[in-house]
């Protein structure tokens, strides 16, 4: 992990269909007990993927993400939640922050995390995590629900953390993100397990309406700004796109 990649914060088979084609929730279970991770990544593998871990070599970065985790948990109280992470402008590091925040939540043995890549124009989480999405991803499931959500839930090599990749690259995701099926997917993935925390890695706010549309599915929005890259004016304009009650804060990411 690059030492410059330190953020600073400013402020299963879950779904099935009934006879009429509606999404329904499967019987609940004990998610943590069922999420044992075979072939967990070694420290060197985690570092090659620019992921935090528990060793001293990335202690400062790990503590920064734990602090963000603590802030979010404090805002939410006892309920699990959905967090959207979006950058002010392209290449400001929201995908890096999203996967490491999901990793920080998975550090807690009483919690599980699910990272969903919602950047359809530039999907990257599967590559960053070394996942081969042989069954496709989110968009493939939304277009062909008979696949089943379990088929696009991938192991990451990180205990208690799963990934749903974006799937087919698309220019615009608005029609998918505003659909009933998308909302039903998010609601079911969240409600099935009370220990599950969901992280949506969205596209950059600048030049895309998808980030605002995705915010309707989230409890919190974390805006990621490139440190020394995005101006205060650009950050203010970006934050103004969202319901102020949902904005948890701004993370300044030191780009590598």
Secondary structure by P-SEA (a helix, b strand, c coil): cccccbbbbcccccccccccbbbbbcccccccccccccccccaaaaaaaccccccccaaaaaaaaaaaaaaaaaacccccbbbbbbbccccccaaaaaaaaaaaaaccccbbbbbbbccccccccccccccccccccaaaaaaccccccccccccccccccccccccccccccccccccaaaaaaaaaaaaccccbbbbbbccccccccccccccccccbbbbbbccccccaaaaaaaaaccccccccbbbbbbcc
